[in-house]
Amino acid sequence: MRILGLHHVTATVDAAQDDLDFVLRVLGLRLVKKTVNFDNHHVFHFYYGDRVGMPGTIWTTFPYRAHNVRVGSKGAGQVTATAFAVPTGALDAWRVRLASRGVASNDLEPRFGDAAIGLSDPSGLDFELVAVRDAREPWTAVVDRDVAIRGLHSVAMTVRDPKPTIEFMASMLGWTAVGETEGRIRMAIDGGGPGRTIDVVHRADAPVAVNGIGTVHHVAMAVGSEEEQVALRDRLLAAGAKVTEVRDRCYFKSVYFREPGGVLFEVATTAPGFTVDEDAAALGRGLKLPPWEEPNRADIEAHLPAVTS
């Protein structure tokens, strides 16, 4: 079993249209799938990424406005910031772009030698744009190629005690500690770099996170095959971890479990991908439902908010 890197990050957001407008028209990612939350089919599930939603480029959201979901709070046991990779030298252009669209940004202290800026989306989620060399080909329908987001760079997950988290990530999942600054330990997989990095931020006095609107629900890691996924699940169970059964998400298969600090991890397969039910050119245009929900299409469509993407 080998973790390949990050697969996706999933968050709970407020209004569906606000989310689409921000991610598509400000960040410039592509909507690669418009479907529903498989656990609540009256809620959208949007997948954003590069041209075909390659693992490691994917940001996904559940827009929960008007569903009696509270505003969450960030803290221990949660991914508290999601970073995207942009080209070296692109941050000035991003400062101008964000300001022109009414999005505040702030310069961050360089971490591990990389310059970055911080910003938030309409739901209060914290993002970072990290300037690095990254050969991945971006989606360029909205943002010029020499500036556009390449994909996920990393996530920062907050825990109170880093030692059990670091040991679990290393022994069970193959991550390696490659750097440390005050209150932060950088973990890498497959040599590290964009899409293969997780920062473990530790604060003994961090409040316990509360899931809800404006918070990240989970971070997913990629594995190359279903057989490797099952082998990892068996290994986790043998070590006493609580792991879900394998769940079919149509575009990948998933298992979920929590690391010792409380952060929800997912391990997802790289196949079959988002073109399994749509041509690459048409990704994100229609509402795609899993086969078992097709009999409920009329009811589902009647309850979803009208959106323009």
Steps between C-alpha positions, in 0.01 A plus 500: 500500500633842406338839550564705186420844640193709566182406314254773600382726781129532587334787687155607617402836351202735512322599176548292186510793257747695714724195511488452123569867436801504730667178392426530127530873446750607765725198551449389140464126558279285278172347614568137414191346659163628618338228704339458843616406846455122501401519867247783444376514144330840540844663534735565210850357487727708278839370387753752366845438355710504186373402155389150603525520880824312546563381857699764681320789327152446644311730737143393584213664686162427656286821493278467808313830512137456618566150633523591869877452514677726747804711423802296602809607687860419418724326747667178607396189311445673169664620180515874564654629174520374142787614279507509121817510292554793262809573288804670645460873444119488471408645840499866389251415225286315753503796740368720220248240384361444848479871582317572172236246603461629853690215665741603775840332512796518732866415466608196703840436646687274256491139616777259411624755246174555311319835477123493551192715543188424702134559420152381595195398300142625557439222754808587708726217386869583514710458185861560413666550163857369511748600229699195391630322195229259389489326162132406516292647218234743629147578388526829313145591395492786754856568620808531277730201493799680653290585808242220528469257790674168431318300765517435870828590664426376852267516794568618853334283764484611862551264794579550867776239526698432182683186610218242458395659170854496360555140610169387348561676169849354478436142611158443346502722192864550406533876553839639605584808708716721277505835679399686812436860599347632820166326550507324163640169371506436126414148388574377148416199289682379188770764537270787589422809295165636379218253553712278721523708817309528828594744775421390855435817698507438874364710785441345839234761580317485166121487541330186379370550146128496427394383154262721309479766234839656433708200605682217324328165542788271400819462300540209260817322395541311175577132461562330168264202511204347680722211611740739670210679661365175647848404620532834678156463655593155632823638642321786674240265648772267624662797676173582677387793286131553428462494121185515288412238245608577143252752360428544131516870409456421127814693402719321755460263794565619854567399856491743793669506840633749753861550592584528874456878502145469371541611138282302258709328232375334185696270272358508147587310185623688194255321266260509328506881504253768396476409132327171582157659442582817299736585216794718605365794298163483678615457860292685756219604267220265606382368834647150527341259745618158614295221341313426822375861515370525143146391601499804735623753240180705482481537879871577528492768230193659657680543833838624375552876466518645151861575407696633204843355436 
